[in-house]
């Protein structure tokens, strides 16, 4: 099977992915979500996999936050005051 997948990927530029042991309830929910968007299940899953692959990892997020320049932002007191203001108005 691996050889067939490798050949397919070279010809079509895409890999084949097979997921086993998906509960029926999950499959029904995914099919319904795909139908709501007017997509086939395969097309819907491709869109969702693309979104998942584009997400930053936790390590990437931590690294990005560590590099941020925190100067010039609101003070702790400003943040606390804004939170209190938002709580009082809602």
KABEL-V209283 format. One record per run of one state. SS is the DSSP state (~ for helix, > for strand, _ for the rest). FROM is the first residue (numbers start at 1). LEN is the number of residues. If there is no record, write none. Layout:
SS/FROM/LEN, SS/FROM/LEN
//
This chain:
_/1/1, ~/2/11, _/13/11, ~/24/13, _/37/4, ~/41/14, _/55/3, ~/58/10, _/68/8, ~/76/14, _/90/1
//
